[in-house]
Amino acid sequence: MIIAPGPASRKLGLRIAEVLHIKATPIEFKLFPDGESYICYTEDVSGENVVIVQNTCPPQDVNLIRLLLLINTAKDLNANSVTAVVPYFAYARQMRRSRPGEAISVRTIIGLIEKAGADRVITVNIHNTSILNWFSIPVQNLSAIPLLASFFKARGLTGAFSFAPDDGALEANREADKILGGGYGYLDKERDAITGEIRIKKKMFDVKDRDCVVFDDIISTGATMEVAVKTLKKQGARRVYAACVHPILVADARERVLSSGAEEIIGTDSVPSPVSAVSIVPIIAEALKRKA
């Protein structure tokens, strides 16, 4: 097995290779003046089990193209097998039609990855696990929630209330509660498919004078996390922390969440960011070891 660190996940790929004590093959990449991507394997990968580590975080379209080039080129160079490690799986929130005529984008992305030649996919906290059923190749969805919860436990937050911004993140909250042990709840909300406006149903939680951690898979604009933090603060929570696996944090998202009352935002290095305090390297390395 060798690791091929893609341009969007070079540090992550090198750390995985270091933990597994295996070779990382250098990848040469650049952008042509017209904006097209150039990818080159600088060492022979023929007969190797190649593990490509390439995120599809922003800029999603550029990183997706590079992922496809890495997969297809490895196959064309006679790699024995290709595993695509895609920590943040782009377009996973576009998995149904809210309006007639909309593209079901994630289905297209899955088809392209499979067509490029991937034999296996590993991702982390994909936005909706029902998407996993759309793959025709083996796919593994790892969870970094226990890593995040353990981080807060080490910070002295044992007994904190675990909170989900919607029922879709409820399973993640159960995972967190197994470690923090302070109970869990979720926000009953609806998001307008056209405007993105969030509406919530009033619900009371046992959080007065308690520490709380809001766990979610993604913080993008910060709108959902902002509502969750404000809800807990209004109900008397002492301290509220925001935690996510994929800290996309577009525009002023970080400031938005902090100004809503969050003490701190903690994310993983799935997506490199100023809040990436927890590493997903251990769970990816373990998944690769189990398959090896």
Backbone as numpy.savetxt, mean C-alpha at the origin, in Angstrom:
# Nx Ny Nz CAx CAy CAz Cx Cy Cz
17.19 -17.32 -6.65 16.35 -16.12 -6.65 17.22 -14.87 -6.65
16.89 -13.90 -7.50 17.57 -12.62 -7.48 16.52 -11.51 -7.43
16.91 -10.38 -6.85 16.03 -9.22 -6.74 16.38 -8.23 -7.84
15.34 -7.73 -8.51 15.52 -6.67 -9.50 14.80 -5.43 -8.98
15.53 -4.51 -8.35 14.88 -3.31 -7.78 14.51 -2.32 -8.89
13.22 -2.06 -9.05 12.77 -1.11 -10.05 13.04 0.32 -9.63
12.95 1.25 -10.56 13.27 2.65 -10.26 12.39 3.29 -9.19
11.15 2.80 -9.01 10.26 3.37 -7.99 10.49 2.77 -6.61
11.26 1.68 -6.54 11.43 0.98 -5.26 12.86 0.49 -5.07
13.81 1.29 -5.51 15.20 0.83 -5.49 15.68 0.54 -4.05
15.44 1.45 -3.13 15.89 1.25 -1.75 15.20 0.05 -1.12
13.90 -0.07 -1.36 13.13 -1.18 -0.81 13.67 -2.50 -1.35
13.90 -2.56 -2.66 14.41 -3.78 -3.27 15.77 -4.17 -2.73
16.66 -3.20 -2.57 18.00 -3.48 -2.05 17.94 -3.97 -0.61
17.03 -3.43 0.18 16.91 -3.87 1.58 16.36 -5.29 1.65
15.42 -5.63 0.77 14.89 -6.99 0.74 16.00 -7.98 0.39
16.81 -7.62 -0.63 17.92 -8.48 -1.02 18.91 -8.66 0.14
19.15 -7.58 0.87 20.08 -7.63 2.00 19.56 -8.56 3.10
18.28 -8.45 3.40 17.68 -9.29 4.45 17.70 -10.76 4.05
17.46 -11.04 2.77 17.42 -12.42 2.29 18.81 -12.96 1.93
19.82 -12.09 1.96 21.20 -12.47 1.61 21.27 -13.04 0.19
20.61 -12.34 -0.73 20.63 -12.75 -2.12 21.07 -11.56 -2.98
21.36 -11.87 -4.22 21.88 -10.86 -5.13 20.79 -9.90 -5.60
21.14 -8.64 -5.72 20.29 -7.64 -6.37 20.92 -7.27 -7.70
20.21 -7.53 -8.79 20.77 -7.25 -10.11 20.54 -5.79 -10.49
21.56 -5.08 -10.94 21.39 -3.66 -11.26 20.46 -3.45 -12.46
19.62 -2.45 -12.36 18.72 -2.06 -13.44 19.10 -0.65 -13.88
19.34 -0.48 -15.16 19.60 0.85 -15.69 18.28 1.43 -16.21
18.00 2.66 -15.85 16.76 3.28 -16.30 16.97 4.77 -16.51
16.19 5.31 -17.43 16.22 6.75 -17.69 14.96 7.14 -18.44
14.75 8.43 -18.55 13.67 8.96 -19.38 14.27 9.57 -20.64
13.73 9.20 -21.78 14.13 9.85 -23.01 13.60 11.29 -23.02
14.17 12.16 -23.86 13.71 13.56 -23.89 12.21 13.71 -24.15
11.61 12.73 -24.84 10.16 12.84 -25.12 9.31 12.27 -23.99
9.95 11.80 -22.90 9.21 11.32 -21.74 9.02 9.82 -21.68
9.48 9.08 -22.70 9.35 7.63 -22.69 10.42 7.01 -21.77
10.10 5.83 -21.22 11.00 5.16 -20.27 11.95 4.20 -20.96
13.16 4.14 -20.43 14.19 3.20 -20.89 14.53 2.30 -19.72
14.52 0.97 -19.95 14.85 -0.01 -18.93 15.87 -0.98 -19.50
16.90 -1.34 -18.70 17.89 -2.29 -19.18 18.43 -3.13 -18.01
18.32 -4.46 -18.15 18.99 -5.36 -17.21 20.47 -5.40 -17.59
21.33 -5.04 -16.67 22.76 -4.94 -17.00 23.51 -6.24 -16.71
22.81 -7.24 -16.19 23.41 -8.55 -15.95 22.47 -9.64 -16.47
23.01 -10.80 -16.76 22.25 -11.91 -17.32 21.25 -12.44 -16.27
19.99 -12.56 -16.66 18.97 -13.11 -15.76 18.41 -14.43 -16.31
19.03 -14.96 -17.36 18.58 -16.22 -17.96 18.61 -17.35 -16.94
17.48 -18.06 -16.81 17.38 -19.19 -15.90 17.16 -18.81 -14.45
17.11 -17.52 -14.14 16.95 -17.06 -12.76 15.47 -16.90 -12.39
15.20 -17.06 -11.11 13.89 -16.70 -10.57 13.97 -15.23 -10.15
13.43 -14.36 -10.98 13.59 -12.92 -10.82 12.43 -12.34 -10.01
12.76 -11.60 -8.96 11.77 -10.90 -8.15 11.90 -9.41 -8.44
10.92 -8.87 -9.13 10.93 -7.44 -9.47 10.21 -6.68 -8.38
10.88 -5.70 -7.80 10.26 -4.86 -6.77 10.05 -3.49 -7.40
8.82 -3.18 -7.71 8.51 -1.93 -8.41 7.14 -1.43 -7.99
7.15 -0.32 -7.31 5.90 0.29 -6.85 5.15 0.95 -7.99
3.85 1.14 -7.82 3.06 1.87 -8.81 2.40 3.08 -8.15
3.12 3.68 -7.21 2.68 4.92 -6.58 2.87 6.07 -7.57
2.38 7.28 -7.26 2.55 8.41 -8.16 4.02 8.66 -8.53
4.30 8.91 -9.81 3.38 8.98 -10.95 2.98 7.58 -11.41
1.71 7.22 -11.19 1.25 5.86 -11.41 1.50 5.35 -12.83
1.16 6.16 -13.82 1.24 5.68 -15.19 2.69 5.40 -15.60
3.60 6.26 -15.21 5.02 6.05 -15.50 5.51 4.78 -14.81
5.18 4.61 -13.54 5.66 3.46 -12.79 5.02 2.16 -13.26
3.79 2.22 -13.72 3.15 1.04 -14.28 3.84 0.60 -15.57
4.13 1.54 -16.44 4.83 1.21 -17.68 6.19 0.58 -17.38
6.89 1.14 -16.42 8.20 0.59 -16.06 8.08 -0.81 -15.48
7.04 -1.05 -14.69 6.79 -2.39 -14.16 6.57 -3.38 -15.30
5.74 -3.01 -16.26 5.46 -3.89 -17.40 6.72 -4.16 -18.21
7.54 -3.13 -18.42 8.80 -3.31 -19.16 9.74 -4.26 -18.42
9.81 -4.11 -17.10 10.68 -4.98 -16.29 10.23 -6.44 -16.36
8.91 -6.65 -16.25 8.38 -8.02 -16.30 8.63 -8.64 -17.66
8.21 -7.94 -18.71 8.28 -8.51 -20.05 9.72 -8.73 -20.52
10.59 -7.81 -20.13 12.00 -7.94 -20.53 12.65 -9.13 -19.83
12.34 -9.32 -18.54 12.89 -10.48 -17.82 12.46 -11.78 -18.49
11.20 -11.84 -18.90 10.71 -13.02 -19.59 11.41 -13.20 -20.94
11.58 -12.10 -21.65 12.22 -12.14 -22.96 13.68 -12.55 -22.85
14.29 -12.28 -21.70 15.69 -12.64 -21.44 15.80 -14.05 -20.84
14.69 -14.78 -20.90 14.65 -16.20 -20.48 14.80 -16.42 -18.98
14.25 -15.49 -18.18 14.15 -15.74 -16.74 13.31 -16.98 -16.52
13.67 -17.78 -15.52 12.91 -18.99 -15.21 11.50 -18.65 -14.72
11.41 -17.64 -13.86 10.12 -17.17 -13.37 10.23 -15.70 -13.00
9.09 -15.03 -12.97 9.07 -13.61 -12.61 7.99 -13.38 -11.55
8.43 -12.90 -10.40 7.51 -12.48 -9.34 7.52 -10.95 -9.29
6.35 -10.35 -9.38 6.23 -8.89 -9.30 5.80 -8.50 -7.89
6.67 -7.83 -7.17 6.33 -7.29 -5.85 5.90 -5.84 -6.07
4.61 -5.59 -5.89 4.01 -4.28 -6.15 3.36 -3.80 -4.85
4.12 -3.16 -3.97 3.57 -2.82 -2.65 2.28 -2.00 -2.71
2.30 -0.91 -3.47 1.09 -0.12 -3.67 0.56 -0.43 -5.06
-0.63 -1.02 -5.12 -1.19 -1.46 -6.40 -2.10 -0.36 -6.93
-1.62 0.33 -7.95 -2.34 1.49 -8.49 -3.68 1.09 -9.09
-4.60 2.01 -9.07 -5.94 1.89 -9.66 -6.84 0.90 -8.93
-6.40 0.42 -7.77 -7.20 -0.58 -7.05 -8.51 -0.01 -6.49
-8.63 1.31 -6.49 -9.90 1.91 -6.03 -10.90 2.05 -7.18
-10.45 1.77 -8.39 -11.35 1.85 -9.54 -11.71 0.44 -9.98
-12.57 -0.21 -9.16 -12.87 -1.61 -9.40 -14.36 -1.88 -9.61
-15.12 -0.82 -9.82 -16.53 -0.99 -10.17 -17.00 0.26 -10.90
-18.12 0.14 -11.59 -18.68 1.29 -12.29 -19.66 2.02 -11.38
-19.35 3.27 -11.07 -20.29 4.13 -10.36 -21.21 4.84 -11.34
-20.72 4.98 -12.58 -21.49 5.62 -13.65 -21.38 4.77 -14.91
-22.41 4.75 -15.73 -22.32 4.00 -16.99 -21.16 4.50 -17.84
-20.43 3.57 -18.40 -19.35 3.94 -19.30 -17.99 4.08 -18.65
-17.92 4.01 -17.32 -16.63 4.16 -16.65 -15.73 2.95 -16.90
-14.45 3.22 -16.98 -13.47 2.14 -17.07 -13.31 1.46 -15.72
-13.27 0.14 -15.72 -12.91 -0.61 -14.51 -11.39 -0.79 -14.58
-10.69 0.24 -14.15 -9.26 0.38 -14.43 -8.41 -0.76 -13.89
-8.69 -1.20 -12.67 -7.83 -2.20 -12.06 -7.88 -3.52 -12.83
-9.00 -3.83 -13.46 -9.09 -5.05 -14.26 -8.14 -4.96 -15.46
-8.05 -3.78 -16.06 -7.13 -3.59 -17.17 -5.68 -3.75 -16.72
-5.35 -3.18 -15.56 -3.98 -3.25 -15.04 -3.59 -4.70 -14.76
-4.48 -5.46 -14.14 -4.20 -6.87 -13.86 -3.93 -7.62 -15.16
-4.77 -7.38 -16.18 -4.58 -8.04 -17.47 -3.24 -7.72 -18.09
-2.79 -6.46 -17.98 -1.51 -6.06 -18.55 -0.35 -6.74 -17.83
-0.42 -6.84 -16.50 0.65 -7.48 -15.72 0.75 -8.96 -16.09
-0.39 -9.60 -16.22 -0.39 -11.02 -16.59 0.12 -11.21 -18.02
-0.33 -10.36 -18.92 0.08 -10.46 -20.32 1.57 -10.21 -20.48
2.12 -9.33 -19.64 3.55 -9.03 -19.71 4.40 -10.24 -19.34
3.81 -11.17 -18.55 4.52 -12.40 -18.25 4.77 -12.69 -16.79
4.17 -11.93 -15.87 4.36 -12.20 -14.45 3.80 -13.58 -14.10
4.55 -14.33 -13.30 4.09 -15.65 -12.85 3.43 -15.57 -11.48
3.69 -14.49 -10.76 3.18 -14.33 -9.39 3.22 -12.86 -9.03
2.28 -12.43 -8.23 2.23 -11.04 -7.76 2.14 -11.04 -6.24
2.92 -10.16 -5.63 2.82 -9.90 -4.19 2.51 -8.43 -4.02
1.48 -8.13 -3.27 1.14 -6.74 -2.98 0.89 -6.59 -1.48
0.64 -5.36 -1.05 0.48 -5.09 0.39 -0.79 -4.28 0.60
-1.69 -4.80 1.40 -2.95 -4.11 1.73 -3.60 -3.48 0.50
-3.93 -4.34 -0.46 -4.65 -3.85 -1.63 -5.98 -3.27 -1.17
-6.45 -2.25 -1.86 -7.59 -1.48 -1.36 -8.85 -2.32 -1.16
-9.10 -3.25 -2.04 -10.27 -4.12 -1.90 -9.84 -5.55 -2.23
-9.95 -6.44 -1.25 -9.44 -7.80 -1.45 -10.23 -8.60 -2.47
-11.44 -8.17 -2.81 -12.21 -8.89 -3.83 -11.50 -8.84 -5.18
-10.63 -7.84 -5.37 -9.85 -7.72 -6.60 -8.96 -8.93 -6.81
-8.53 -9.55 -5.73 -7.62 -10.68 -5.82 -8.21 -11.82 -6.64
-9.53 -11.92 -6.64 -10.20 -12.98 -7.39 -10.10 -12.78 -8.90
-9.69 -11.60 -9.33 -9.61 -11.30 -10.75 -8.30 -11.78 -11.38
-7.33 -12.15 -10.54 -6.06 -12.64 -11.07 -6.20 -14.08 -11.53
-5.53 -14.41 -12.62 -5.47 -15.80 -13.06 -4.12 -16.43 -12.74
-3.23 -15.65 -12.12 -1.95 -16.15 -11.63 -1.94 -16.04 -10.11
-1.06 -16.77 -9.42 -1.01 -16.66 -7.96 -0.76 -15.23 -7.50
-1.51 -14.80 -6.50 -1.35 -13.45 -5.96 -1.43 -13.53 -4.44
-0.60 -12.77 -3.77 -0.57 -12.76 -2.31 -0.70 -11.32 -1.83
-1.66 -11.10 -0.96 -1.89 -9.78 -0.39 -1.42 -9.78 1.07
-0.31 -9.12 1.32 0.25 -9.07 2.68 -0.38 -7.91 3.45
-0.37 -8.02 4.77 -0.89 -6.93 5.60 0.21 -6.33 6.46
0.33 -5.01 6.39 1.31 -4.29 7.21 0.67 -3.70 8.46
-0.63 -3.94 8.65 -1.32 -3.39 9.83 -0.69 -3.86 11.14
-0.38 -5.17 11.28 0.28 -5.59 12.52 1.61 -4.87 12.77
2.34 -4.55 11.71 3.59 -3.80 11.87 3.32 -2.40 12.42
2.28 -1.76 11.88 1.92 -0.42 12.35 1.44 -0.47 13.81
0.59 -1.45 14.11 0.07 -1.57 15.48 1.21 -1.84 16.47
2.16 -2.67 16.07 3.30 -2.97 16.94 4.16 -1.73 17.17
4.23 -0.88 16.15 4.96 0.39 16.30 4.33 1.24 17.42
3.01 1.34 17.39 2.33 2.13 18.42 2.41 1.47 19.79
2.37 0.16 19.82 2.51 -0.54 21.09 3.87 -0.24 21.71
4.91 -0.26 20.87 6.26 0.05 21.35 6.37 1.49 21.83
5.48 2.35 21.34 5.46 3.75 21.76 4.63 3.95 23.03
4.13 2.87 23.60 3.39 2.96 24.86 1.89 3.09 24.71
1.34 2.77 23.53 -0.10 2.93 23.30 -0.88 1.62 23.46
-0.37 0.71 24.26 -1.15 -0.49 24.57 -2.48 -0.07 25.18
-3.57 -0.65 24.71 -4.89 -0.28 25.19 -5.55 0.82 24.39
-4.87 1.31 23.35 -5.47 2.36 22.51 -6.63 1.77 21.71
-7.60 2.63 21.41 -8.77 2.25 20.63 -8.40 2.30 19.15
-8.62 1.19 18.44 -8.32 1.13 17.00 -9.56 1.53 16.23
-9.38 2.42 15.26 -10.53 2.98 14.55 -10.33 2.89 13.05
-11.40 2.54 12.36 -11.37 2.47 10.90 -12.23 3.58 10.32
-11.78 4.22 9.23 -12.56 5.30 8.64 -13.79 4.82 7.88
-13.92 3.50 7.67 -15.13 2.93 7.07 -15.14 1.43 7.32
-16.24 0.77 6.99 -16.34 -0.66 7.27 -15.42 -1.49 6.38
-14.92 -0.90 5.28 -13.99 -1.60 4.42 -12.65 -1.86 5.09
-12.31 -1.05 6.09 -11.04 -1.22 6.81 -11.23 -1.92 8.15
-12.39 -2.54 8.31 -12.71 -3.16 9.59 -11.79 -4.33 9.91
-11.46 -5.15 8.91 -10.57 -6.28 9.15 -9.20 -5.80 9.60
-8.74 -4.70 9.03 -7.47 -4.13 9.46 -7.53 -3.73 10.92
-8.67 -3.20 11.34 -8.82 -2.80 12.73 -8.82 -3.99 13.68
-9.40 -5.09 13.23 -9.35 -6.30 14.06 -7.91 -6.76 14.24
-7.13 -6.67 13.16 -5.71 -7.03 13.26 -5.00 -6.13 14.26
-5.27 -4.85 14.19 -4.62 -3.89 15.09 -5.03 -4.13 16.54
-6.32 -4.43 16.75 -6.82 -4.62 18.11 -6.20 -5.85 18.77
-5.84 -6.86 17.98 -5.19 -8.03 18.55 -3.86 -7.66 19.21
-3.27 -6.58 18.76 -1.99 -6.13 19.30 -2.16 -5.03 20.34
-3.04 -4.07 20.07 -3.22 -2.94 21.00 -4.22 -3.27 22.11
-5.24 -4.07 21.80 -6.15 -4.58 22.82 -7.11 -3.59 23.44
-7.37 -2.47 22.76 -8.26 -1.47 23.35 -9.63 -1.40 22.72
-10.00 -2.42 21.93 -11.29 -2.38 21.24 -11.17 -1.65 19.91
-12.24 -1.74 19.12 -12.20 -1.11 17.80 -13.60 -0.71 17.35
-13.63 0.18 16.38 -14.89 0.64 15.80 -14.62 1.22 14.42
-15.69 1.59 13.74 -15.52 2.15 12.40 -16.53 3.25 12.14
-16.18 4.11 11.21 -17.01 5.23 10.80 -18.00 4.76 9.74
-19.26 5.05 9.95 -20.29 4.70 8.97 -20.42 5.87 8.01
-19.87 5.72 6.80 -19.81 6.86 5.89 -20.22 6.46 4.49
-20.54 7.48 3.71 -20.81 7.31 2.28 -20.04 8.41 1.54
-19.49 8.05 0.38 -18.77 9.02 -0.44 -19.52 9.20 -1.77
-19.81 10.43 -2.13 -20.48 10.70 -3.40 -19.54 10.35 -4.55
-20.00 9.48 -5.46 -19.15 8.99 -6.55 -18.74 10.11 -7.51
-19.53 11.17 -7.58 -19.24 12.26 -8.52 -18.40 13.34 -7.87
-18.84 13.84 -6.70 -18.18 14.98 -6.06 -17.07 14.58 -5.09
-17.13 13.31 -4.60 -16.16 12.88 -3.59 -16.53 13.33 -2.19
-17.67 14.02 -2.03 -18.10 14.50 -0.72 -18.40 13.33 0.21
-17.96 13.43 1.46 -18.15 12.37 2.44 -19.29 12.74 3.39
-20.22 11.81 3.55 -21.32 11.98 4.50 -21.22 10.87 5.55
-21.37 11.23 6.83 -21.25 10.23 7.88 -22.53 10.14 8.70
-22.79 8.96 9.23 -23.91 8.75 10.14 -23.38 8.87 11.56
-24.13 9.58 12.40 -23.68 9.79 13.77 -23.66 8.49 14.53
-22.58 8.26 15.26 -22.38 7.02 15.99 -21.45 7.32 17.15
-21.75 6.80 18.33 -20.94 7.08 19.51 -19.96 5.93 19.75
-18.75 6.31 20.21 -17.70 5.32 20.48 -17.15 5.52 21.88
-16.63 4.47 22.46 -16.08 4.51 23.81 -14.65 5.04 23.77
-14.51 6.35 23.56 -13.18 6.92 23.37 -12.87 8.10 24.30
-13.79 8.48 25.15 -13.57 9.65 26.01 -12.33 9.46 26.87
-11.43 10.44 26.79 -10.17 10.46 27.55 -9.27 9.27 27.23
-9.40 8.73 26.03 -8.58 7.59 25.63 -7.72 7.94 24.41
-6.63 7.20 24.25 -5.82 7.32 23.05 -6.44 6.47 21.94
-6.37 6.97 20.72 -6.95 6.27 19.57 -5.97 6.28 18.40
-6.04 5.24 17.59 -5.26 5.19 16.35 -6.22 4.86 15.22
-6.23 5.72 14.20 -7.05 5.47 13.02 -6.18 4.76 11.99
-6.57 3.53 11.63 -5.81 2.73 10.67 -6.53 2.72 9.33
-5.77 2.96 8.25 -6.33 2.87 6.91 -5.25 2.35 5.96
-5.68 1.87 4.80 -4.68 1.38 3.84 -3.96 2.55 3.16
-4.70 3.61 2.84 -4.14 4.73 2.08 -4.54 6.06 2.71
-3.61 7.00 2.76 -3.98 8.40 2.93 -3.56 9.10 1.65
-4.54 9.55 0.90 -4.27 10.23 -0.37 -4.49 11.73 -0.20
-5.73 12.18 -0.29 -6.01 13.60 -0.09 -6.11 13.96 1.39
-6.35 12.93 2.21 -6.51 13.17 3.65 -7.94 13.44 4.07
-8.88 13.48 3.12 -10.27 13.82 3.44 -10.92 12.82 4.38
-10.75 11.54 4.09 -11.35 10.50 4.92 -10.73 10.48 6.31
-9.41 10.57 6.37 -8.73 10.56 7.66 -9.10 11.79 8.48
-9.25 12.92 7.82 -9.65 14.15 8.51 -10.99 13.97 9.22
-11.96 13.39 8.53 -13.28 13.17 9.12 -13.18 12.21 10.31
-12.40 11.15 10.16 -12.26 10.16 11.24 -11.62 10.78 12.48
-10.57 11.55 12.28 -9.88 12.18 13.43 -10.81 13.17 14.13
-11.48 14.00 13.35 -12.40 14.98 13.94 -13.52 14.31 14.73
-14.03 13.20 14.21 -15.10 12.47 14.89 -14.64 12.01 16.27
-13.45 11.44 16.34 -12.94 10.95 17.62 -12.64 12.10 18.58
-12.09 13.18 18.07 -11.79 14.33 18.93 -13.06 14.94 19.50
-14.11 15.03 18.66 -15.38 15.59 19.13 -16.01 14.73 20.22
-15.70 13.42 20.20 -16.25 12.53 21.21 -15.34 12.37 22.42
-14.34 13.24 22.52 -13.55 13.32 23.74 -12.27 12.53 23.78
-11.81 12.02 22.64 -10.56 11.26 22.63 -9.41 12.15 23.10
-8.50 11.57 23.86 -7.38 12.34 24.40 -6.36 12.64 23.30
-5.82 11.58 22.70 -4.88 11.74 21.59 -5.32 10.83 20.45
-5.21 11.33 19.22 -5.58 10.56 18.04 -4.40 10.54 17.08
-4.02 9.35 16.68 -2.93 9.17 15.72 -3.50 8.63 14.41
-2.90 9.03 13.30 -3.30 8.54 11.99 -2.23 7.58 11.48
-2.68 6.40 11.05 -1.74 5.39 10.56 -2.22 4.85 9.22
-1.29 4.68 8.29 -1.66 4.11 6.99 -0.51 3.29 6.44
-0.85 2.36 5.57 0.16 1.54 4.92 0.81 2.31 3.78
-0.02 3.00 3.00 0.47 3.70 1.80 0.29 5.21 1.95
1.31 5.92 2.40 1.19 7.38 2.58 1.40 8.13 1.26
0.34 8.19 0.45 0.43 8.91 -0.82 0.54 10.41 -0.57
-0.32 10.94 0.30 -0.22 12.32 0.79 -0.08 13.36 -0.32
-1.09 13.44 -1.18 -1.04 14.42 -2.25 -1.31 15.82 -1.72
-0.74 16.81 -2.39 -0.96 18.24 -2.08 -0.75 18.50 -0.58
-1.79 19.05 0.09 -1.66 19.44 1.49 -2.25 18.38 2.43
-2.28 17.13 2.01 -2.92 16.07 2.81 -2.34 15.97 4.22
-1.03 16.05 4.32 -0.40 15.90 5.63 -0.85 17.00 6.58
-0.81 18.23 6.10 -1.23 19.37 6.92 -2.72 19.27 7.27
-3.50 18.79 6.32 -4.94 18.65 6.52 -5.25 17.69 7.67
-4.56 16.56 7.70 -4.80 15.57 8.75 -4.32 16.09 10.10
-3.15 16.70 10.12 -2.62 17.21 11.38 -3.48 18.35 11.93
-3.98 19.19 11.06 -4.80 20.31 11.52 -6.18 19.85 12.00
-6.56 18.63 11.64 -7.85 18.10 12.12 -7.76 17.61 13.56
-6.54 17.54 14.08 -6.38 17.13 15.48 -5.49 15.92 15.68
-4.96 15.35 14.61 -4.08 14.18 14.75 -2.74 14.60 15.37
-2.26 13.79 16.30 -0.97 14.05 16.93 0.18 13.85 15.94
0.00 12.83 15.08 1.09 12.42 14.20 0.51 11.51 13.12
1.18 11.45 11.98 0.85 10.49 10.93 2.01 9.51 10.82
1.68 8.22 10.86 2.70 7.18 10.71 2.33 6.30 9.52
3.28 6.16 8.59 3.07 5.30 7.43 4.20 4.29 7.30
4.12 3.47 6.26 5.19 2.52 5.99 6.02 3.01 4.80
7.10 2.28 4.55 7.95 2.63 3.41 7.49 1.96 2.12
6.24 1.46 2.13 5.62 1.03 0.88 5.72 2.15 -0.14
5.41 3.36 0.33 5.57 4.57 -0.47 6.51 5.49 0.30
7.66 5.81 -0.23 8.59 6.69 0.49 7.96 8.05 0.76
8.04 8.50 2.00 7.45 9.78 2.38 8.08 10.25 3.68
7.82 11.49 4.09 8.36 11.98 5.36 7.79 11.26 6.58
6.68 10.51 6.42 6.06 9.84 7.56 6.30 8.33 7.53
7.16 7.85 6.64 7.38 6.40 6.47 8.30 5.87 7.57
7.73 5.62 8.75 8.51 5.22 9.92 8.56 3.71 10.13
7.74 2.97 9.41 7.63 1.52 9.60 7.98 0.83 8.28
8.84 -0.18 8.34 9.28 -0.86 7.12 8.47 -2.12 6.84
8.12 -2.32 5.57 7.42 -3.54 5.15 8.39 -4.61 4.67
9.68 -4.34 4.74 10.69 -5.30 4.28 10.51 -6.67 4.95
10.29 -6.74 6.28 10.20 -8.07 6.91 9.08 -8.95 6.35
7.90 -8.38 6.07 6.81 -9.24 5.60 7.01 -9.66 4.15
7.64 -8.80 3.34 7.91 -9.19 1.95 9.01 -10.25 1.91
10.04 -10.05 2.70 11.14 -11.03 2.75 10.61 -12.38 3.22
9.76 -12.39 4.20 9.20 -13.65 4.71 8.35 -14.35 3.66
7.55 -13.57 2.92 6.72 -14.15 1.85 7.58 -14.78 0.76
8.68 -14.12 0.43 9.58 -14.65 -0.59 10.32 -15.89 -0.10
10.69 -15.92 1.19 11.36 -17.08 1.76 10.45 -18.30 1.75
9.18 -18.09 2.06 8.24 -19.22 2.12 8.06 -19.85 0.75
8.18 -19.04 -0.30 8.00 -19.55 -1.66 9.27 -20.18 -2.21
10.41 -19.72 -1.70 11.70 -20.18 -2.26 11.93 -21.66 -2.02
